[in-house]
Structure formats: structure tokens, C-alpha cells
Amino acid sequence: MTCFNIDNSLYKSFFCIYIFLETLLCSGVVYGWTSIVVIFKHEKFYEKFCSVLDTNSTLKQNWMKQERQNCDHQDLMLNLIFTVSAICKCAEFPIGVLIDKFGAKKARLVSGCLYAISCLGLGFIKVGYEDFLFRIFIGIVFGGAVQLISAYQMSNYIFSTKTKSILICILAGAFDLSSFVFLMFKVVYEAGIALNYIAFGYAIISFVMTFFGSLGLVPGKDKVARINNSIESDSCNQGTIFESIFSFMYILQLMVSTVIQLKLWYYVGTMHDNITKLTFKDQAQVSIYTNLFGYIQLGGILVTPIVGFLFHQSENKVDEKSPFLQHSNKRISEIRSCIKPIVVTIVLTLILCMLSLFSDLSLEIPCYVLYTIVRAFLYANNAAFIGVAFPASQYGTLFGLNVFVSSIFGFFQYALFKLTKNTLNGNPFWVNTILLILVTICLVHPLYLFCYCKPKKISSKKKHVDKKPLLKPEPITETSI
């Protein structure tokens, strides 16, 4: 039972604030990996794999300036933790199916406990027990995945079409921004606070946000079912789930999100190693660039509302008072509004791929900005596009399947990282070239959407013309008889 009437504007305001803060603090924290890995290295996790360690006493006075050599296997193990935990976002597919079928409230209560326990476990990790980091980060990602997909789904149900696109995009921005949590871990850690105290404090905050917030503000299964029935009765776009999954539109969207996410994961997974090489292992500079990356990522929240307003602007162009308006016509207009954001996302990713071809420290900050914009656009587009192009009752399954497939392919990030470290001697040029080609192929998606919407627009105009004579039928006269 929720604290407010679900149709009440006060409830909707509380829900917006709560769901934004929860997504900001507890959804995509694993993407702040570049910051947390610095702490793990200072805590000497997997340092046993380092064959040579500089023990110069003058350098040991400042841990940020310690130089490690021949720690490639340590880097591989830490990168593997990030890859495995990030891939666990694939759990959003079965989660989405279960939420669509059984409701979000119970799932959120369970995942809230799992998330808090995993964060608590981070405070107990010590040297010799680093392998538990795999389980901890799997729990963090799994719990955050439930919160995220249910937040999107509830927003899709509770709010009107014009509002939900903006809110979903803002939530995507909050998910993108949540990577700052581990940056705060690093800043507080450098201030002298032990990792275990930081982890315990964050576990308490996350438990209050996820468990008690869900208990009071998330509607139960019966109430969501009534909303769903109301949406379905007003909608003509109610094909089966298999028709949606095997539609060319969904498959192309899946390709775009998979390829671009692979590029982003590879960039994050290799960033610390690249900066270390470009700064000639100057750990002070590595820390500065790592912090800059985290701070620039905070700007993601400013980018995603742009996508939402593009949807909103296009929806306002539809004249819902027109007597000839069909639901499909409105859907075509909404799909058409997705084309420009998708094109911008792909083009910016292409630029990021091109800049990644050059090993130049001066290009790192422009790459940070591009990464932030691309990531924000990608998640906002993906979440909003599925909500617009497919039935609301299928949102959890379709969004979860999208994340599942893209996460499975995300495992190739570790393979690409290992290829770069071992076969290519740390030079990512050829891997970035392959990713550049794959991203270029993604331009097929907006081209297909343009072709899909164009004939529909013409046919709808033709229907409009054909129906006009029916409004004023000619009077029957004796002559005509």
C-alpha cells in the first residue's frame, strides 16, 4: 500500500523526487570503476601478481606517487571484476519479465536488501579475499538493475505520454550520473577515511532509499494491473511480445545499443591503463585525470533532458483533436522524433572512436566530454525509444532483453582488453579501428526509421483526403437516381 493516491499530483511529485534520487545513488555506480580501482590498488588487492614493486622510501610517503611495474595480471584481474559485474546487467531481462508479470514492489524490496548487503560486504574485503569482489559487485549490479528497470516501468505507467518521455530521459541521466558515487568514495578515501567506514555509511543510505522508499511509494501489483488495463484499452498498438522482439525496428535498436555500449565499456575498462601509459606512470597525474573524468561525468544529467524535450516537442505537433487521428499516426510521429537523437548519438560515438585512435594526453579531456554526452544520449534514447515504439505492458521485457543482449556482448570488452595488453603490446589502435567500423554500420538504424516513417506519413495524408468526402455526402436527387 502506497502513502498517496496514485492519481494525486502530490504523489506524482514525491515519486519523481524519490525515483530520481534513488536512481542517482543506487543504479549505475559500477561505471565509476575508474575511481574505485585506484582505491583497490592502494589497498594492494591482487598486488601479489606484480613481479616488481618500487619500494623507494621517498615515494612511499605519498601513496599517489608509488610506481608499480609488471602488474599487467593485476590489471587484468581488476578489469575482469568490472567486466563480469557489468555483464550481470543481463539479469534485467528475467527481471523485466518477472516485473511485467508479478509487479515491481516485491522485487524492489528484495533487491534493496541485496544491494545494501553487497555494499556492506565491500567494507569487509581484505588482501587475500579479493575474489569476493566478484560476488559483491554482482550483487550491486543486480540490485541496481531491479531498481532501474522498475523505475522506468513505473514512470511509463504512472505519467502521461508527454511527461513520461522527459522523466525517463532524466532518469537515464541520473543513471549515467550515478557513476559519481565511486568518485566520492575516492575523494573521501584520500581525505583519510577508511574504505570500510565509507562502505558501511553508503550501505545504510542505499537501504533507506531502496527498501523504505519502495515500501511507501511504489504501487502494488493490483494497482499497476488496473493502470495497464486502462492503457491497453486506449491503445491500438498491442501486438504480441514476440512480434515486438522480432521486429526489424527492435533488432536495429538492439544493435545500436550493443555496439555503442561495447565501445563505452572498452573505453572505461582501458582508461586507467591508458592514462598510466600516457603519463609515464606518474600516479599523481593519473589521479588528477581520474578525478577529472569523474567530475565531467556529472554533466551527463544536463544532457539527457535534451532528448526528453525532443520527444515532447514532437508529441506536441500531433493534433489530438483531429477527427481523423489514428493511434498509429501519433506513434509514427513519436518514432520520427527518435531519429535525430539517434543520429547525434552515433555521430558523436564515431568522433570518440576517431579520437581514440591517437595516443595523445591532450585529447583525453575532449574524449571525457564526448564519453559523457554519448553515454547520456545512449541510455536516454534507448529507454525512451522502447517506451514510445512498443506497448507499455511489454516495456519491462523489451528493455530487459535489450540490456541482456548488450551486456552479454559486453563480455567482449574483456577479450578486447586482453588482446590489447597481450597481442597488441598495449596499443589499442586496431581495436578502436574495429569499433569505429561497427559504429559506422549502426547508421542503418536511423535510415530505416526514416524510411519507415516516410511512407506512413504519406499514407496517413492519403487517408485524410479519402475520408473528406464522407463528411459532406452529396444529397440524393431524383436526377442522380
N, C-alpha and C positions, 0 to 999 in steps of 0.2 A: 504494500500500500504506500503510495506516494504522499508527500506532505501537502500537495496542492492539486487542484483540478487541472487535468492535462490541457484543457482548453483555455485556461486562465492565462492572461498576459503576464501576470506576476510569476506564475510557474515557469513560463517560457523564458522570462528574463533570468530567473535563478538557474534554470537548466543551461542556458547559454554560457553564463559565467562559470558554472561548475564544470561543464564539459570542456570548456576551453582550458581552464587551469589544470584539470586532470590530464588532458592530452599533452599539455605543455610540460608537465612534470614527470609523467609516467608512461610515455608511449614509445618514443624512438631514442631513448638515451644511449643505446648501443652505438649509434652513429657518431657519438663523441669519443670514439675509440682512440683517436689520435692523442687525446688528452690523458685518458686513463692509462694508456700503455706506458707513458712516461713515469707514472707512479709505480706501475708494476716493475719496471726496470730498476727504479730506485730501491724498491723492496727486495730486489735481487731474485725475482721469480724467474726460474729457468736459467739462472746465471751459470748453473753447472755445465751448460753446453758451451760456454765461452772458453776457448782454449787459451787465450791471452787476456789478461786484465791489467791495465796500467794502475799500479798502486803508489804512484808518486804522492808523497805526503802533502805536498803543497796543493795538489789538485784535490785531495780528499777533504780539504777544508770546505770546499764548495761542491756539493754533490751534482750540481748542474753542469760542472766542468769535467766530470770524470769521463775518460775516454776508454771505450771498450773496443777490442779488436777481435776479429774472427768469431763474431757472435751471430753468424748467419742462421744457425739452427735455432737459437733463441728467438730471433725474429720470425722464423717460420712457425714455431710453436705458438707464439703470441698471435700471429696472423691467423693461424688455424682456429684459435678460440673465437676470434672475430667472425671468421667465415662460417663456422659451424653454428654459432649463435644467430647470426644474421639469416642463415638459411632456415632457421626454425620459424621464421615468419610464414613459412609454407603451412604452418598449422592453422593459419587463418582460413584455409579452405574448409576443413572439417568444422572449425569453429563457426564459420559463416553458415554452414548447413544446419548445425545444431541451433544456432540463434534464430534462424528463419523458422525452424520447426518448433522449438520449445520456448523461445523467448530469451531475452538478454539478461534479465535481472539475476537469476540464479547463477548464470555463467560468470557474470561480473563479480558476484560475491566470492565465488570460489577463486577466480583469477586474482582478485585483490589480495586474498590471503597468500596465494602462491608468490605474487610479486613481492610482497613485504618480507616473506620468509627468505626469498632469494637475495634480496638486498641486505637482510640481516646476516646471511651466510658470508657475504663479501667482507664483513668485519672480522671473521674468524680465520681467514686464509693466511697461512704462513708458509715460509720456504719449506719445501718438501711435500707440500699438499697442494701444489699449484694445479694439479689435474682437476680439482674440484671446481676450478673456474669454469670449466666446460658446463657443468651442471648448473652453476649459479647463473651464468649468462643465458643459458637455455630457458631457465625459469623466468628471468627478467624479460626476455623477448616474448615468450609465450604469454605471460601475464599482460604485458603491454599490448600484444596483438588483440587480445579479447577486448580490452578497453577501447582500442582504436576502432575496430570494426563495428562494435556495438554503438559507439558514439556516432559514426557515420550513419548507421542504420536508423537510430532513433531520430537523428536530425532529418533524415529522409521521410520519416513518418510524421513527425510532430509538426513540422513547419510547412508553409505553403511553397509552391514551386518557385516563386520569385525570391523567397527568403532562404530556402534550403541550399541553393547553389552557392550563395555568398557564404553561408555558415559552414558548409562542407569545405569550401576552399580555405576559409580562415582556420578551420580545424587541421587541414593539411599543412598550413603554415605553422601551427602550434606543434604538430608532429615533427616538422622539419627543424623547428627551433629547440625541440627538447634535447637535442644533442649538447646544448649548453650546460646540462646538468653535470656531465663529467668534466667540463671545463671548470665549473665551480668546485668540483672535487679537487682538481689540480691546484687551483688558486688557494683554497683553504688549506690543502696539504702543504703547500710551500710556505704558508704562514705559520706552520708548526703544529697543526692539529693532526693527530694520528689517523690513519685510514680507518681503523675500527670505529672510532668515535664518529667520523663522518658517515660511515655506512649505517651505524645504529640510528643516528638522527634522521637520515633520509628514509630509512625503513619505517619509522614512526609516521613521518609526514605522508609517505605513499599509502600506508594502511588507512589512515584517516580519510585521505582523498578518495581512494578506490572503494573501500568497503562501506564506510558510513555514507558517503555520497550516493553510492548505488542504492543503498538501503532506503534512503529518503527521497531520491529524485527520479530514479529510473522506473517507468511504468511497468506493471506486471504483464504476464502473458495474455490474460484475458482482455485487458485494455488495449494492448497492441493489436490483438486479433480484430477487435471492433474497428480500429483505425484502418487496418489493412483491408477489411471488407468494404469500408467506405471508399477507399482509394480505388479498389478494383471495380466497384460499381460505376465510378465516374470515368474509368479509363477504357479505351478501346485497344490499347497496346498490351494484350495479355496472352502472348504466345507461351508455349511450354518452355521449361528451363533448358531442355536440350536444343530447341530451336535457337535460343539465345546464345548458348555456348558455341554451337557450330556455325553461327552466322559469321560471314566474312568480316563484318564490322568489328565483332568482338575479337576475332583471331588477330586482326591487324593491330587493334589496341593492345592486345597481349604482347605482340611482337615489339611494339614501340617501348612499352614499359619494361620489358625484359632486357632489351639491348641497352637502353639508356641506364637502367639501374646497374647492369653489369659494369658499364663504364664508370659510374659513380662509386661503386664498391671497390673497383680496382684502384681508383684514384685515392680513396681513403685508406685502403689497405697498404698501399705503397708509399703514401705521402711521408711518413716518418723516416722511412729508409731513404727516400729521395732527398729530403732536406738534409739528412745526416751526410749524404754524399756531397751535396752541393755546397755545404758549409764546412767541408773537410773535417767532419766530426767535432765541430765546435758546439758542445752541448748547450752553452748559453744562447747561441743563435738559434739552435734547434728549438729551445724553449720559447724564445720570442716569436718565431714563426708559427709554432703550435698554438700559442695564445692568440695570435692574430687570426689564425684560421677559425678558432672558436668564436672570437668576437664578431668576425664578419658573418658567420653563420646566423648570428642573431638577427641579421637583416632579412632572413627568409620570411619572417612574419609580415614584413612590409610588401612582399611581392605577391603572395597568394591572393589577397583581396582583389588584385587586378583581374585575375582570372574570374573570380566570382562576379565582379561588376560587368565583365564582358558577357557572361551568361545573362545577367539581369538586364542589361541593355538590349540584348537580342530578344528576350522574352517580352519586353515592353512594346516591341514592334508588332507583336501579334494582336490583331484586333479581335478580342474575345467576344465582342458584342455582334460580330458579323453573323448573319443568319446562315451563311454557307460554311462557317468554320467547322472543320473536322478535327478530331483529336490528332490524327496523323499529321495534319498541316502544322499544328503547333509543335509537334515533335520534330518535324523536319527543320523548323526554324531554330529550335534548340540545338539540334545536331549541327546545323550550319554555324552556330556560334562557337562550336568547338574547334573549327578549322584553324582560325588564326592563332589561338594559343598553342595548338599542337605544332603548327609550323614554326612558331617562335621558339618553342622548346627544342625542336630538332636542330634548328639552325644554330642556336646557342651551344648545343652539345657538340655540333660539328666544329665550332670555333674552339671550344675547350679541347677537343681531340687534336686540333691543329697546334695549339699552343703547347700541348703535352709532348709534341714531337721534339721540342727544343729543350735541352738541359741548360736552363738559364735561371739563376736565382731571382732575377728581376721580374720574371714572368710569373712567379709564384702567387703574388698578391692578385693580379688580374685573374689567374686561374681560381683563386679562392672565391672571388666575386662571382665568376661565371658558374662555379660549382653550386654556390648558394642559390643563384637565380634558377638554374636548371633544375635543381632538386625540388625547389618550391613549386615551380611550374609543373613538373612531372607529377608530383603527388596530388596537387590540386586538380590538374586536368584529369588524372585517372579516376579520382574519387567522384568528381562532378560529372564526367562523361558517362560513367556507368549508371549514375543516378538519373541522368537525362535520357539516355538512349534505350534503357531497358526497364521493365516493370519494377516498381518499388518492392513487391513481395519477393523478388529474386535478388535483391541487392546484396544481401549477405553472402549468398552462394557465389554470385558472379565476381564480386570484389575479392572474396576469399580465394577463389580459384585463380584469379589474376595474380594475387600475391604469392600463392602457392607455386605456380609455374615459374614466375620471375625469380623466386627465391631458390628453387631447385637449380635453375640455370646460373644463379649467383654463385654456386659452388665452384664454377669455372674460374672465379676470381682467385681462389687459392691456387688452382692449376696455373693460371697466368702469372701469378706472383712467383711461384716456384720455378716456372720457365724463365722468368726474368732473372731470378737470383742465380740459378744454376747454369742453364744452357746459354743465356744471353749475357752472362757476366755482369748482371746488374743494370744493363742498358734496356730501358722499356720502349725503345723506338719502334721495333717491329710489332710489339703487342699493341701499342697505341695506333699504329697504322691499320692493323686488322680491325680494331674497334672503330676507327674512322670510316672504314668501308661499310661496316654493319650499320652504323648510324645513318649513313647516306641512304641505304636501302629503305630505312624507315620512312622516307618521304613518300613512299607508296600510300601510306595510310591517309594523310590529308588529301592526296589526289583522289583516292577512292571516295572519301566523304564528299568532296566537291562534285564528283560525277554522280554520286548517289542522290544528293540534294537537288541538283540542277533539273533532271527530268521530272522529279516530284513537284518542283515548283511550277514547271510548265503545265503538268497535268492538272494541278490544283487550279491554275488560272483557267484552263480549258473547262473544268467542271463548273467553275464560277460563271463562265459565259454560257455554257449549255443550260444552266439552271435558270438563267434570267427570264426566258420566255414563259416559264411556268408561273412567274409571279403575276403576270398580267395576261391571262389567256384571252384569246380573241373571242368576242361574243358570237354565238352560233346564230346565223341568219338563214332565212329561207333560201337565199341565193346560194349560199355555201352548201346547203343540203342538196 
